[in-house]
Amino acid sequence: MTGPVTDREPEVPLGDTAFTSRLEIHDGEGPVEPSSAPHPCSVLVVLAFDDGSSISVLLEPSMTEAEAVALLAEQLQDGVLEHTGGAPLPPCPGHSHPAVAKVVDTVASWTCPENGRTRPILTGSAG
């Protein structure tokens, strides 16, 4: 996966929203800055909050699409819950805990930690 070098500043000024996000794609050319992905073709996703804190998720090229989606969903869910102290999202149907992101039968899925029921994180098709 390749893409252009992106501006390091969030598109939405701090204070205008609870959080901003950016996607950095390193194509293996040119110098790698400390804040960007350390391996060629890896993807670093950064979610920045209004208080200046942020969470970063590194998606390695060796990951399957399902592994990348599940890791991204899990880490961003944890970061938002910690930052906001909010309700579990996505909710686990019939329970007070959040659903857990996992790969189940090669599909990135939200899974109930109590009964194991699953539903796909992504629905539909890109294309």
Secondary structure per residue as TSV (DSSP state, phi and psi in degrees):
chain	resnum	aa	ss	phi	psi
A	1	M	-	360.0	131.4
A	2	T	-	-131.4	161.7
A	3	G	-	-169.4	170.7
A	4	P	-	-74.0	156.6
A	5	V	-	-66.0	133.8
A	6	T	-	-102.9	156.2
A	7	D	-	-63.1	135.6
A	8	R	S	-76.0	-15.7
A	9	E	S	-84.1	141.2
A	10	P	-	-60.5	150.4
A	11	E	S	-69.8	-30.1
A	12	V	S	-105.2	124.2
A	13	P	-	-58.3	144.8
A	14	L	T	-55.7	143.8
A	15	G	T	95.1	-20.9
A	16	D	S	-81.5	-17.3
A	17	T	S	-155.4	167.8
A	18	A	S	-68.5	-31.7
A	19	F	E	-158.0	160.8
A	20	T	E	-128.3	168.2
A	21	S	E	-143.0	159.4
A	22	R	E	-148.8	157.3
A	23	L	E	-122.4	123.5
A	24	E	E	-111.0	126.9
A	25	I	E	-118.2	122.0
A	26	H	-	-100.8	123.5
A	27	D	-	-95.8	8.3
A	28	G	S	87.1	-0.9
A	29	E	-	-107.1	143.8
A	30	G	S	77.2	175.2
A	31	P	-	-70.6	149.2
A	32	V	-	-103.2	120.4
A	33	E	-	-77.8	156.1
A	34	P	T	-55.8	-29.6
A	35	S	T	-82.8	-7.6
A	36	S	S	-101.0	173.5
A	37	A	-	-61.1	135.9
A	38	P	S	-81.0	-11.9
A	39	H	S	-119.2	141.8
A	40	P	T	-55.1	139.2
A	41	C	T	69.9	8.4
A	42	S	-	-85.4	162.7
A	43	V	E	-121.2	128.9
A	44	L	E	-110.1	120.5
A	45	V	E	-106.6	127.8
A	46	V	E	-120.9	128.6
A	47	L	E	-112.9	114.3
A	48	A	E	-104.6	132.9
A	49	F	E	-96.6	163.5
A	50	D	T	-64.1	-18.1
A	51	D	T	-89.6	5.5
A	52	G	S	93.7	-11.8
A	53	S	-	-78.2	163.8
A	54	S	E	-154.7	165.7
A	55	I	E	-128.9	138.3
A	56	S	E	-119.2	141.7
A	57	V	E	-127.9	121.4
A	58	L	E	-97.8	122.2
A	59	L	E	-105.5	113.7
A	60	E	-	-82.0	149.6
A	61	P	T	-64.7	-20.0
A	62	S	T	-78.0	-10.8
A	63	M	S	-76.5	144.8
A	64	T	-	-73.2	165.0
A	65	E	H	-59.3	-42.2
A	66	A	H	-63.5	-41.3
A	67	E	H	-63.7	-41.8
A	68	A	H	-64.9	-44.0
A	69	V	H	-65.1	-43.8
A	70	A	H	-65.1	-43.5
A	71	L	H	-63.8	-44.9
A	72	L	H	-61.4	-46.1
A	73	A	H	-61.2	-45.3
A	74	E	H	-62.9	-49.4
A	75	Q	H	-68.6	-41.7
A	76	L	H	-68.9	-37.5
A	77	Q	H	-60.1	-47.8
A	78	D	H	-61.0	-43.5
A	79	G	H	-64.2	-43.7
A	80	V	H	-67.4	-43.8
A	81	L	H	-61.0	-43.3
A	82	E	H	-66.1	-42.3
A	83	H	H	-69.4	-40.7
A	84	T	H	-95.3	-18.9
A	85	G	-	61.8	25.3
A	86	G	-	-81.9	-177.2
A	87	A	-	-69.3	152.0
A	88	P	-	-62.6	124.5
A	89	L	S	-132.9	134.1
A	90	P	S	-71.5	149.5
A	91	P	B	-67.2	149.6
A	92	C	-	-90.5	116.4
A	93	P	T	-49.4	121.9
A	94	G	T	82.6	3.2
A	95	H	S	-130.5	163.7
A	96	S	S	-94.3	-3.7
A	97	H	S	-96.5	160.8
A	98	P	B	-76.2	157.6
A	99	A	-	-70.9	155.9
A	100	V	E	-110.8	134.2
A	101	A	E	-80.5	126.8
A	102	K	E	-148.6	161.9
A	103	V	E	-95.4	120.0
A	104	V	E	-123.0	118.1
A	105	D	T	50.8	49.0
A	106	T	T	65.2	16.0
A	107	V	E	-120.5	128.6
A	108	A	E	-67.0	122.3
A	109	S	E	-137.3	150.5
A	110	W	E	-85.7	129.3
A	111	T	E	-126.2	139.4
A	112	C	-	-78.9	125.4
A	113	P	T	-71.6	-14.3
A	114	E	T	-90.3	-50.5
A	115	N	T	-112.1	-4.0
A	116	G	-	78.1	1.9
A	117	R	-	-62.7	145.1
A	118	T	E	-129.6	158.7
A	119	R	E	-148.8	144.5
A	120	P	E	-61.1	142.7
A	121	I	S	-70.2	-46.1
A	122	L	S	-102.7	136.0
A	123	T	-	-120.8	153.4
A	124	G	S	83.6	-170.9
A	125	S	-	-134.5	145.2
A	126	A	-	-88.3	138.0
A	127	G	-	164.2	360.0
